[in-house]
């Protein structure tokens, strides 16, 4: 009788694959195949995306051992092994090299060609399942909040996390959740927030209570006032993609927040929490922070606005400020009139015949790119594919494959970034080719549309458009006249440097 081992792994989101259910199913499979189970590898509630599962690591070591006592491995389905395609494929390749058969209870017996196709299909389904599990995980976090439990993360200052039993069990083990309970800082936090709700200035409260925490921490506590009123709040932030918040704002509308009231002991009242938020939003600092969180910074020209001597105008309290070294106050001008004057001049310039001529000349004289600008990058992708395959093969030879698998993750991240860059370069190259044959009428239509869009576009996008067109804006602090210096080479045929004053005249 041939000897076999079974690998069991439970999942958080699937009740049909409990350890006991898998054991029963694989025992029936062993009986049907006339196999004797001599070893069992068990991982309880471990992610199939992680290769650092204890039993999985033991199984890898035994697979390579010359004293291995089994030559068949039983699994319920392909997802028990791994949902990372490379890991699953390399493991099966390594098993075949060592004469180990992998048998699945939920993969029907077929001819070899069909088996290969089935395994590929099932692995693709496993990959989709991993993506779906993320959404299920988010739904689970939402349900945690609705039941009064924490959805993850550290406890806010004044609280600590406490584990409580839910009465449920998973694979024979009690399921615990986290709740907030006051800690030794709770009284000081409560006194601080109550004073702020009453309108006492933050600096005075810090002095009166001898608070040791930095002001930035205290401001963050004020923004979490609802938490200190005993509410659990989640789903406040938008997800990030490529370092930017989806929708252009950090926070979702308040009606999208997941809020459960009276989930833990409150340090302040709900009325005090609302008063804190109102005071914070009405303060100059609060308004600035709120605008920044929404991507609505009032300083449209920061980073582009300079003085004739090269000094930078900085945004402060709804004004642009220019200071000399060692100067305390400096020159202050309201930002709104400057912004409006610059936008008006920008729109006029875009529609001018001189600008259209400059753009047309720049497009027609632009150097062409190589025939295949992404050729070298594609070769790099091929090289990365080879490195990934080699690293996976090496990992199977190691007693501790963790470092090698981490290298695989690093290489896969490089490959993804390079593939995205290839797409960008090819798209840019196509645009370059099209630009070389563009007509004056086409450019005129484009700039007319852009000029109209500038009148309606929201401020975050407007600043980005200005930055794409403008190299710098020189604002004279004495005459209050400015000059726009564009990124395109317009100096040969267009004098865009004609000074324009800021109207109405700004106060000194």
Secondary structure, 3 states (H helix, E strand, C coil): CEEEEEEEECECCEHHHCHHHHHHHHHHHHHHCCEEEEEEEEECCCCCCCCCCHHHHHHHHHHHCCCCCCCEEEECCHHHHCCCHHHHHHHHHHHHHCCCEEEECCCCCCCHHHHHHHHHHHHHHHHHHHHHHHHHHHHHHHHHHHCCCCCCCCCCCCEEEEEEEEEEEECCEEEEEEEEEECCCHHHHHHHHHHHHCCCCHHHHHHHHCCCCCHHHHHHHHHCHHHHCCCEEECCECCEECCEEHHHCCECCHHHCEEECCCCCCCCCHHHHHHHHHHHHHCHHHHHHHHHHCCCCCCCCCCCEECCCCCECEEECCEEEECCCCCCCCEEEEHHHHHHHHHHHHHHHHHCHHHHHHHHHHHHHCCCCCCCCCHHHHHHHHHHHHHHHHHHHHHCCCCCCHHHHHHHHHHHHHHHHHHHHHHHHHHHHHHHHHHCCCCHHHHHHHHHHHHHHHHHCCHHHHHHHHHHHEEEEEECCCCCEEEEEECCCCCCCCCCCCCEECCCCCCC
